[in-house]
Amino acid sequence: MSEQANKTPAVIVYIILLVLASTTVYSTTVQAKPIELHPENPHYFLWRGEATVLITSGEHYGAVLNRDFNYKKYLKNLESLDFNLTRTFSGAYCEPVGAFKIENNTLAPAKNRLICPWARSDEPGYANGGNKFDLTKWNPEYFKRLRDFVSEAGKRGVVVELVFFCPFYKDDMWKLSPMNAANNINSIGKMQRTEVYTLKHPKLLAVQDAMVRRIVGRLKNFDNLYYEICNEPYFGGVTLEWQAHIAETIAKAEADFKNKHLIAQNIANKHKKITDPNPRVSIFNFHYAKPPNTVTDNYGLNRVIGDDETGFAGSEPKPYRLEGWDFIIAGGAVYSNLDYSFNVGHEDGTAKINAPGGGGNVLHKQLKILIDFINGFDFIKMTPDNSVIKGGIPDKATARALVRKGRAYAVYINGGSEAQLQVQLPKGKYTAEWINTKTGKTDKNGAFDHSGGKRTLKSPKYRDDIALRILSSD
């Protein structure tokens, strides 16, 4: 039987106390508009006055909740690479050492090193060291760390995707959560892990709502921020009704704010066509979105489509480079590689990777090439249009194009070693540059007059993939 069936006046009083604890009023106002959908093309962002695509290779989401992680060093490294996004979890979820075969996992704090929104009580017994949590009291140290993290990110041109919740994939993860009754003094969280993110248990739901409101209130003033409801909610019993409820909680918490933050929803691994989008959601995130068919299938929603986690393709940079290029040239606006070269003691991205994913210096440099390539276009005026490619794609390769007809063409070929690419172009004068995706160098370029129709552009020899920039010179 659910807690709903056992609701008593005492429960109602408890929920009211939680609401009051989470509704601190702040007199300050937002100094700059938060990152938003671009008014001219909502498939992309507008941030600090500029059209923006978010591309990064970031740590495993523990920068705030892991006391031992030096986030200032980490953010400084992101800035040096021109990466402009990081993804971080709130602290309501963490992982045991060894989870998913990740060595030195930033989401798995050492004993007694978890810091989360709730204050510790005087009662010992938290599963990973230290006292249990009191879910009616906030941890000032956590909120100071969270605010400083977002502030430092903003100074370095980095947007924070703050993820409120994550499903408990296994029982050993649920056993570490402060929301588990074994880890708090409030006797809240006595359900199985697959019911944590449902509407069945009002006392736990009140705790979740209060945490969301508190975080939203404390981060009101930051422009480099958007919220994701829940990581991978297609695991662990997370319901759509609960996700809609949390989106509503965020929106209500910001109802009196002059400027609101965007809300993201994680839709699926790989691909899914969205048929009933939540109107409060502006960013639809996918994981392992290769090939990027999910961008094409959901482009008509006129919202941002993101690929905000990669992995399980080995430790070499190639598969993550290919995934990033394919996704961005397909019309995506977020590419966030999950990078295990960042961990405690190696916040500069120099750790040896022993995990189900990639990262590291070589990939960092290659993603910087993608950043420079896409930012070399006025991409707000471009749309994905593979129909301009009429032939000449190497066998077993794919080609994608982001297009402003007659003005600019961003083309990416995934596969093969040489192409005789046929591109449909209006009459005019053009320049063409073949870009090496591994070095950033222009391996071949030229100018040409075109009478209209198909134009064959021969690539240089390449390995695995190559990009082509065509610009009008009229």
Secondary structure, 3 states (H helix, E strand, C coil): CCHHHHCCHHHHHHHHHHHHHCCCCCCCCCCCCCCEECCCCCCCEEECCEEECEEEEECCCCCCCECCCCHHHHHHHHHHCCCCEEEEECCCCCCCCCHHHCCCCCCCCCCCCECCCEEEEEEECCCCCCEEEEEEEECHHHHHHHHHHHHHHHHCCCEEEEEEECCCCCHHHHCCCCCCHHHECCCCCCCCHHHCCCCCCHHHHHHHHHHHHHHHHHCCCCCCEEEEEECCCCCCCCCHHHHHHHHHHHHHHCCCCCCCCCEEEEEEECCCCCCCCCCCCCEEEEECCCCCHHHHHHHHHCCEEEEEECCCCCCCCHHHHHHHHHHHHCCCCEEEEEECCCECCECCCCCCCCCCCECCHHHHHHHHHHHHHHHCCCHHHCEECHHHEEECCCCCCEEEEEEECCCEEEEEEECCCCCEEEEEECCEEEEEEEECCCCCCEEEEEEEEECCEEEEEECCCCCCEEEEEEEECC
